[in-house]
């Protein structure tokens, strides 16, 4: 499987660049608030990682992750949890505002923080692992995966002195609690109406960090809120199998079009950009590399059938490979995921539609371009090459020939040509046709 760290290094770069553009970090004490709303994916993991790094370099007193999520991707959750555990700045997860939830991957994130808090009318829980398509895993594999996830959740809760038994149930039985219930059950540390109330309640609280015990001094400290920009949020749209699949095939079409009908430019540029974006998306979704290779094989079949026609045999093989490759991009045996993760499946309607478009493309546009390139020139003096005419005068070596009812100055190559003999045009030199006598 292709994993996301390679592909999303580009996104991490953009986030780092954005932080650099903001200017040098202040060394005055402040509370950094990182708003994490929506699915936990590689983009949100990069956002949290950059935020924690900024807070550490800027002398933040506390990082508050304001959380509202239905869950998300397993690898991204692990990245966020690792960042929280390694942070030298204390981290509090605040499930807010009212109506928000910390479900699935969000439970792990909350359990990892030194402080876990919830606003009224919020809930936490339901972290049972599923397949990438959202179904139960089933069998012995489910027992193994659930046990591993439960152990991780239990260890996080125990590390922070919270209810490890409930944390285990959240994974094994998908249980959930309201804010009031979670405080009573020692799943979270406190309930706060808003951020101001939370910071007032935390003032003077002692927490443990990798650097040792720290007493929080949050009363009256300035607050700096960081949110993902609209552009960064738009990138989350790419973490969708259907979008990635469409961009991948669009990229292939653009590049193949440009290779077969060069000089246009736009299809090649659009195709290259689409292909790169698709690879970023595939990386985030842990796509099956075998599926990509079979899709490329399908394109090869199409191209070969255009270059060296096989009466449709290779085109048929290309369509079959396209269907198989599309299916194998996100096969049923997907790796474990968490509820709230992007569904790792491509719409069957999209697969059929794109297969038809690709087959029509190679049967029509590309074949037309290849034939156009190999077609004899029908305009200009070069169009006369290969044609036959009759000499009106002796060519020794120059004279006049008649070709398609027109008289041309000609130069004989080889044997002398007498008047009335048939000649064939073999070239053009300046204003003279180069001809040879026909034997």
C-alpha positions as CSV (number, residue, x, y, z in Angstrom):
1,X,0.0,0.0,0.0
2,X,1.1,3.6,-0.7
3,X,1.1,5.5,2.6
4,X,0.4,9.2,3.1
5,X,3.7,10.6,4.6
6,X,5.4,10.8,1.1
7,X,2.5,12.4,-0.7
8,X,1.5,14.8,2.0
9,X,5.0,16.1,2.5
10,X,3.9,18.7,0.0
11,X,1.0,19.8,2.3
12,X,3.3,20.0,5.3
13,X,5.6,22.2,3.2
14,X,2.7,24.6,2.5
15,X,1.7,24.7,6.2
16,X,5.3,25.5,7.2
17,X,5.5,28.2,4.5
18,X,2.3,29.7,5.8
19,X,3.8,29.8,9.3
20,X,6.9,31.4,8.1
21,X,5.0,34.1,6.2
22,X,3.3,35.0,9.5
23,X,6.6,36.4,10.7
24,X,8.7,35.5,13.7
25,X,6.9,33.9,16.7
26,X,6.5,36.1,19.7
27,X,8.2,34.9,23.0
28,X,5.4,36.4,25.2
29,X,3.2,34.0,27.0
30,X,-0.1,33.1,25.3
31,X,-2.6,30.3,24.9
32,X,-2.7,28.8,21.4
33,X,-6.1,27.5,20.2
34,X,-6.1,25.1,17.3
35,X,-9.5,24.5,15.8
36,X,-9.9,21.0,14.5
37,X,-13.3,20.7,12.9
38,X,-14.4,17.8,10.6
39,X,-12.7,14.6,9.6
40,X,-9.3,13.7,11.0
41,X,-7.1,13.3,7.9
42,X,-3.5,13.9,6.8
43,X,-4.3,17.6,6.3
44,X,-5.6,18.1,9.8
45,X,-2.7,16.0,11.2
46,X,-0.3,18.4,9.5
47,X,-2.2,21.4,10.8
48,X,-2.0,20.1,14.4
49,X,1.7,19.2,14.0
50,X,2.5,22.7,12.7
51,X,0.4,24.3,15.4
52,X,2.2,22.4,18.2
53,X,5.6,23.3,16.7
54,X,4.6,26.9,16.5
55,X,3.4,27.0,20.1
56,X,6.6,25.4,21.4
57,X,8.8,27.9,19.5
58,X,6.6,30.8,20.4
59,X,6.5,30.2,24.2
60,X,2.9,29.3,24.5
61,X,1.6,28.5,28.0
62,X,-0.9,26.0,26.8
63,X,-2.3,24.6,23.5
64,X,-6.0,24.0,23.4
65,X,-7.3,21.8,20.6
66,X,-10.9,22.8,20.1
67,X,-12.3,19.5,18.7
68,X,-15.4,18.6,16.8
69,X,-15.0,15.5,14.7
70,X,-16.9,12.4,13.6
71,X,-13.6,10.6,13.5
72,X,-11.2,9.9,10.7
73,X,-8.2,8.1,9.4
74,X,-6.2,5.7,11.6
75,X,-2.7,6.9,10.5
76,X,-3.6,10.5,10.9
77,X,-5.0,9.9,14.4
78,X,-1.8,8.2,15.4
79,X,0.2,11.1,14.1
80,X,-1.8,13.6,16.1
81,X,-1.6,11.5,19.3
82,X,2.2,11.1,18.9
83,X,2.5,14.9,18.5
84,X,0.5,15.5,21.7
85,X,2.4,13.0,23.7
86,X,5.7,14.5,22.5
87,X,4.7,18.1,23.0
88,X,6.7,20.1,25.5
89,X,3.9,22.6,25.8
90,X,0.9,21.2,27.7
91,X,-2.1,20.3,25.5
92,X,-5.8,20.4,26.4
93,X,-8.5,19.0,24.2
94,X,-11.8,20.8,24.5
95,X,-14.8,19.2,22.8
96,X,-16.7,22.4,21.8
97,X,-18.8,24.3,21.0
98,X,-22.1,22.9,22.3
99,X,-23.4,20.3,19.9
100,X,-19.9,19.1,19.0
101,X,-18.6,15.6,19.4
102,X,-15.4,13.6,19.8
103,X,-16.2,10.3,18.1
104,X,-14.0,7.5,16.8
105,X,-10.5,8.9,16.2
106,X,-11.4,12.0,18.3
107,X,-11.7,9.8,21.4
108,X,-8.0,8.8,21.0
109,X,-7.0,12.4,20.6
110,X,-8.9,13.5,23.7
111,X,-7.4,10.7,25.8
112,X,-3.9,11.6,24.8
113,X,-4.1,15.2,26.1
114,X,-2.9,16.3,29.5
115,X,-6.4,17.9,30.0
116,X,-9.6,16.7,28.4
117,X,-12.7,18.9,28.7
118,X,-16.1,19.1,27.2
119,X,-18.7,21.9,26.6
120,X,-22.3,21.3,27.6
121,X,-24.4,19.3,25.1
122,X,-21.4,17.5,23.6
123,X,-20.6,13.8,23.5
124,X,-17.6,11.5,23.3
125,X,-17.2,7.8,22.3
126,X,-17.9,5.2,19.6
127,X,-14.4,4.2,18.5
128,X,-14.9,0.6,17.2
129,X,-12.6,-0.1,14.2
130,X,-14.2,-0.9,10.9
131,X,-13.0,-1.6,7.3
132,X,-12.1,1.2,4.9
133,X,-15.5,0.8,3.4
134,X,-17.3,1.3,6.7
135,X,-18.3,-2.4,7.4
136,X,-17.5,-4.6,10.3
137,X,-14.2,-6.4,9.9
138,X,-15.4,-9.8,11.2
139,X,-13.7,-13.0,12.2
140,X,-10.5,-13.5,14.1
141,X,-9.0,-10.4,12.4
142,X,-11.6,-8.2,14.0
143,X,-10.8,-9.6,17.4
144,X,-7.1,-8.9,17.0
145,X,-7.5,-5.4,15.6
146,X,-10.1,-4.4,18.2
147,X,-7.9,-5.8,21.0
148,X,-5.0,-3.7,19.8
149,X,-7.1,-0.5,19.5
150,X,-8.6,-1.1,23.0
151,X,-5.1,-1.6,24.5
152,X,-3.9,1.7,23.0
153,X,-7.0,3.5,24.3
154,X,-6.6,1.9,27.7
155,X,-3.0,2.9,27.9
156,X,-3.7,6.5,27.0
157,X,-6.5,6.8,29.6
158,X,-4.2,5.2,32.2
159,X,-1.4,7.6,31.4
160,X,-3.6,10.6,32.0
161,X,-5.3,9.1,35.1
162,X,-8.7,8.6,33.4
163,X,-11.3,5.8,33.3
164,X,-9.4,3.1,31.4
165,X,-12.3,0.6,31.6
166,X,-14.6,3.0,29.8
167,X,-11.9,3.8,27.3
168,X,-11.8,0.1,26.5
169,X,-15.5,-0.1,26.2
170,X,-15.5,2.8,23.7
171,X,-13.5,0.7,21.3
172,X,-15.1,-2.7,22.0
173,X,-18.7,-1.7,22.4
174,X,-18.9,1.7,20.7
175,X,-20.3,3.3,23.8
176,X,-20.8,7.1,24.1
177,X,-21.2,9.6,26.9
178,X,-22.6,13.1,27.3
179,X,-20.3,15.8,28.8
180,X,-22.0,15.5,32.2
181,X,-21.7,11.7,32.1
182,X,-18.1,11.8,30.9
183,X,-17.1,14.0,33.9
184,X,-18.8,11.8,36.4
185,X,-17.3,8.6,34.9
186,X,-13.8,10.3,34.9
187,X,-13.5,10.0,31.2
188,X,-12.7,13.7,30.9
189,X,-11.4,16.1,33.5
190,X,-14.0,18.8,33.5
191,X,-16.9,20.5,31.8
192,X,-16.6,24.2,30.7
193,X,-19.2,26.4,29.2
194,X,-16.7,28.1,26.9
195,X,-13.0,28.7,26.3
196,X,-12.8,31.5,28.9
197,X,-14.4,29.3,31.5
198,X,-11.9,26.5,30.6
199,X,-8.9,28.7,31.0
200,X,-10.1,30.1,34.3
201,X,-10.6,26.5,35.6
202,X,-7.2,25.4,34.5
203,X,-5.3,28.3,36.1
204,X,-2.9,26.8,38.8
205,X,-3.5,23.2,37.6
206,X,-0.4,21.0,37.6
207,X,0.1,18.7,34.6
208,X,2.8,16.3,33.5
209,X,4.7,16.9,30.2
210,X,7.8,15.3,28.7
211,X,9.8,18.1,30.3
212,X,8.3,17.4,33.8
213,X,5.5,18.8,35.9
214,X,4.2,22.2,34.8
215,X,1.8,24.5,36.6
216,X,-0.6,26.2,34.2
217,X,-0.9,30.0,34.5
218,X,-3.8,30.7,32.2
219,X,-5.7,33.5,33.9
220,X,-5.6,36.7,31.9
221,X,-3.2,35.2,29.3
222,X,-3.9,36.4,25.7
223,X,-5.4,33.8,23.3
224,X,-4.4,33.3,19.8
225,X,-6.8,31.2,17.6
226,X,-5.4,29.3,14.6
227,X,-7.7,27.8,12.0
228,X,-7.1,26.1,8.7
229,X,-7.4,28.5,5.8
230,X,-10.1,28.1,3.1
231,X,-7.4,26.9,0.8
232,X,-6.3,24.2,3.2
233,X,-9.9,23.2,3.8
234,X,-10.4,22.9,0.1
235,X,-7.5,20.4,-0.1
236,X,-9.5,18.1,2.1
237,X,-11.8,17.7,-0.9
238,X,-9.1,15.7,-2.5
239,X,-9.2,13.0,0.2
240,X,-12.0,11.2,-1.7
241,X,-11.5,8.1,-3.8
242,X,-13.9,9.3,-6.5
243,X,-12.1,12.6,-6.9
244,X,-8.7,11.0,-6.9
245,X,-9.8,8.3,-9.4
246,X,-11.3,11.0,-11.8
247,X,-8.1,13.2,-11.6
248,X,-5.9,10.2,-12.2
249,X,-7.7,9.2,-15.4
250,X,-8.0,12.8,-16.5
251,X,-4.3,13.2,-16.1
252,X,-3.6,10.0,-18.2
253,X,-5.9,11.3,-20.9
254,X,-4.2,14.7,-21.0
255,X,-0.7,13.4,-21.2
256,X,-1.5,10.7,-23.8
257,X,-3.4,13.3,-25.9
258,X,-0.3,15.6,-25.8
259,X,2.1,12.8,-26.8
260,X,0.0,11.8,-29.8
261,X,-1.0,15.3,-30.9
262,X,1.9,17.5,-29.8
263,X,1.9,21.3,-29.9
264,X,-1.5,21.9,-28.2
265,X,0.1,22.3,-24.8
266,X,-3.0,22.7,-22.6
267,X,-4.0,19.0,-22.4
268,X,-0.5,18.1,-21.3
269,X,-0.2,20.8,-18.7
270,X,-3.7,20.0,-17.3
271,X,-2.9,16.2,-17.4
272,X,0.3,16.6,-15.5
273,X,-1.2,18.7,-12.8
274,X,-4.2,16.4,-12.5
275,X,-1.9,13.3,-12.2
276,X,0.2,14.9,-9.5
277,X,-2.9,15.9,-7.5
278,X,-4.3,12.4,-7.9
279,X,-1.1,10.8,-6.6
280,X,-1.3,13.1,-3.5
281,X,-4.9,11.9,-2.9
282,X,-4.0,8.3,-3.5
283,X,-1.2,8.6,-0.9
284,X,-3.6,9.9,1.7
285,X,-6.0,7.1,1.0
286,X,-3.4,4.3,1.1
287,X,-4.4,3.1,-2.4
288,X,-3.5,-0.4,-3.6
289,X,-0.4,0.1,-5.8
290,X,-1.4,-3.0,-7.8
291,X,-4.5,-1.2,-8.9
292,X,-2.6,1.7,-10.3
293,X,-0.2,-0.6,-12.2
294,X,-3.2,-2.4,-13.8
295,X,-4.7,1.0,-14.8
296,X,-1.4,2.0,-16.4
297,X,-1.4,-1.4,-18.2
298,X,-4.9,-0.6,-19.6
299,X,-3.6,2.7,-21.0
300,X,-0.7,0.8,-22.6
301,X,-3.1,-1.6,-24.3
302,X,-5.1,1.3,-25.7
303,X,-2.0,3.1,-27.0
304,X,-0.7,-0.1,-28.6
305,X,-4.0,-0.7,-30.3
306,X,-3.9,2.8,-31.8
307,X,-0.3,2.5,-33.0
308,X,-0.5,-1.0,-34.3
309,X,-4.2,-1.8,-34.8
310,X,-5.2,-5.4,-33.7
311,X,-8.9,-5.1,-34.8
312,X,-9.9,-4.2,-31.2
313,X,-8.3,-7.0,-29.3
314,X,-6.0,-4.8,-27.3
315,X,-8.8,-2.2,-26.8
316,X,-11.0,-5.0,-25.3
317,X,-8.1,-6.0,-23.1
318,X,-7.6,-2.4,-22.1
319,X,-11.2,-2.0,-21.0
320,X,-11.0,-5.3,-19.0
321,X,-7.8,-4.1,-17.3
322,X,-9.4,-0.7,-16.6
323,X,-12.3,-2.3,-14.8
324,X,-10.1,-4.7,-12.8
325,X,-7.6,-2.0,-11.9
326,X,-10.4,0.4,-10.8
327,X,-11.9,-2.3,-8.5
328,X,-8.5,-3.2,-7.0
329,X,-7.6,0.5,-6.2
330,X,-9.7,0.1,-3.0
331,X,-10.4,-3.7,-2.7
332,X,-12.8,-5.2,-0.1
333,X,-9.9,-6.4,2.0
334,X,-9.1,-2.8,2.9
335,X,-6.9,-2.2,6.0
336,X,-8.5,-1.3,9.3
337,X,-10.0,2.2,9.6
338,X,-12.0,4.1,12.2
339,X,-15.6,5.4,11.9
340,X,-15.6,8.8,10.2
341,X,-12.8,7.9,7.8
342,X,-13.3,8.8,4.1
343,X,-15.0,5.8,2.5
344,X,-12.4,4.0,0.5
345,X,-14.5,3.0,-2.5
346,X,-15.2,4.2,-6.0
347,X,-18.7,4.5,-7.3
348,X,-19.5,1.7,-9.8
349,X,-21.3,4.3,-11.9
350,X,-18.1,6.4,-12.1
351,X,-16.0,3.3,-13.0
352,X,-18.3,2.4,-15.9
353,X,-18.6,6.0,-17.1
354,X,-14.8,6.6,-17.0
355,X,-14.2,3.3,-18.8
356,X,-16.6,4.3,-21.6
357,X,-14.9,7.7,-21.9
358,X,-11.4,6.3,-22.0
359,X,-12.3,3.6,-24.6
360,X,-14.0,6.3,-26.7
361,X,-11.1,8.6,-26.3
362,X,-8.6,6.1,-27.7
363,X,-11.0,4.8,-30.3
364,X,-11.6,8.4,-31.6
365,X,-9.4,11.3,-30.7
366,X,-6.1,9.6,-30.4
367,X,-6.6,7.4,-33.4
368,X,-7.5,10.4,-35.4
369,X,-4.4,12.2,-34.3
370,X,-2.1,9.3,-35.2
371,X,-3.7,9.0,-38.6
372,X,-3.4,12.7,-39.2
373,X,0.3,12.7,-38.5
374,X,0.9,9.8,-40.9
375,X,-1.4,11.2,-43.7
376,X,0.3,12.4,-46.9
377,X,0.8,16.1,-47.2
378,X,-1.8,17.5,-49.6
379,X,-0.7,21.2,-49.7
380,X,2.4,23.0,-51.0
381,X,5.2,21.8,-53.2
382,X,5.9,18.8,-51.0
383,X,2.4,17.4,-51.9
384,X,3.7,16.8,-55.5
385,X,6.3,14.3,-54.4
386,X,5.4,10.8,-55.7
387,X,3.2,12.0,-58.4
388,X,3.6,11.2,-62.1
389,X,3.7,13.6,-65.1
390,X,5.0,13.9,-68.7
391,X,8.0,15.8,-70.0
392,X,7.1,18.5,-72.5
393,X,10.8,19.0,-73.5
394,X,14.0,17.1,-73.1
395,X,15.4,17.3,-69.6
396,X,19.2,17.6,-70.0
397,X,19.2,18.0,-67.1
398,X,16.5,20.7,-66.9
399,X,13.3,21.4,-68.9
400,X,9.5,21.5,-68.6
401,X,7.1,18.8,-67.4
402,X,3.3,18.8,-67.2
403,X,1.8,17.6,-63.9
404,X,-1.9,17.5,-63.3
405,X,-2.5,19.9,-66.1
406,X,0.1,22.4,-64.9
407,X,3.6,23.1,-66.4
408,X,6.6,22.9,-64.0
409,X,10.3,23.6,-64.3
410,X,12.0,20.3,-63.7
411,X,15.4,18.8,-63.3
412,X,16.1,15.2,-64.2
413,X,18.0,12.9,-61.9
414,X,19.8,10.0,-63.5
415,X,19.1,9.2,-67.2
416,X,18.3,11.9,-69.6
417,X,14.6,12.4,-70.2
418,X,13.3,12.9,-73.7
419,X,10.2,14.9,-74.6
420,X,7.0,12.9,-74.1
421,X,8.4,10.4,-71.6
422,X,6.7,9.7,-68.3
423,X,8.4,10.9,-65.1
424,X,7.9,10.8,-61.4
425,X,8.5,13.6,-58.9
426,X,11.0,12.5,-56.2
427,X,11.8,15.9,-54.6
428,X,11.9,19.7,-54.8
429,X,15.0,21.9,-55.2
430,X,14.1,25.6,-55.0
431,X,11.8,26.3,-58.0
432,X,12.6,23.0,-59.7
433,X,10.9,19.7,-59.4
434,X,13.4,16.8,-59.2
435,X,12.1,13.9,-61.4
436,X,13.2,10.5,-62.6
437,X,12.3,8.8,-65.8
438,X,10.0,5.9,-65.4
439,X,11.3,2.6,-66.9
